[in-house]
Amino acid sequence: MEHFDEKLSDYLEQDVVGNVYPSYVGPRPDTDVPTHMFRAYFLDAGEFEILGKRYAIQPLADEIGLIYQRLKDCDSDGGRFRNVMS
């Protein structure tokens, strides 16, 4: 994801035919036409796509939510983490 611009020129050297989306957020399109996403986040699958490669983002988002909740609990418990193992 970090070197998107460098990878873009390699990606465009392929035959890119069909619908091209520079950026997209929403459900994964259901179409018979070839679709090329430069950068996309599929809300229904919790996946991020960049130049044809997909990455599962939902587990990361879930873990960030868990850390956020634990930090909120820590703040309300006087700045101490509860023992989450018991």
N, C-alpha and C positions, 0 to 999 in steps of 0.2 A: 504494500500500500504506500510505502514511503517514497519509492522511486517510480511513481505512476507515469510521469512524463517520459522517462527513459524507456519504459516498457511499451508505451503507446505506439511509438514509431515501429517497433517490431511487430506489434499486433496488427497495425494497418498495412503491413507488407503482405498479409494474407488476403485472400479474397473475401472482402467484407460486402456481403449482399444481403439485403433485407432491411428490417427496421433497425435503426441505430439510435441508441439513447445515450447521450453524454452523461446524464445522471438520472437516477430513477429511485423513487421510494414508493412502495406499495406491494400488492400481492404479485406473485410470479405470473407474468402474462401467459395465457393459454391461447396459443396461436400456431397455425401451420407455417407461418412465414418465419424464416430465420431471424432471430433477434440477437443483437449485439449490444451488450451493456458495458459501457466504459467503467462506470461505477454505479452499483445498485444495492439497495437494501430491501430484501423481501420480507415484509412484515409477517406474512403467513407462515414462513419457514424459519424466521430468525437467522437468515443467512445474508452475508455480504458478498457481492460478486464484484470482482475487478478484472476486466479484460478476459472474461471467460473462465476464471478460476473462482470457485465458491469456498467461503469460509464460514464455519458454524460460529455465529456470534452469540446466540442465545445462552449457551452455558456461561460465557463471560459476563453477559448482562445479568444473569441470575446471581452469580457470585458477587458482583458489585452491589446488587440489591441486598444481599445477605450481609455484606460488610457494612453497608450504610445503616441497616437496621441495628446491627451490633454496636455501632458507634453512637447511634441515638440512645440505645439502652445504656451504654456506658456514661453518656452525658447525664441522663436522668438518675443514674445510680451513684452519683457523686464522683464520677471520673474513674470508676473501676470496672474492668471487664468482669462479668459474671463467669463462673466456671461453666462453660458450655458443654463440657464432657460428661457432666453428671446428669 
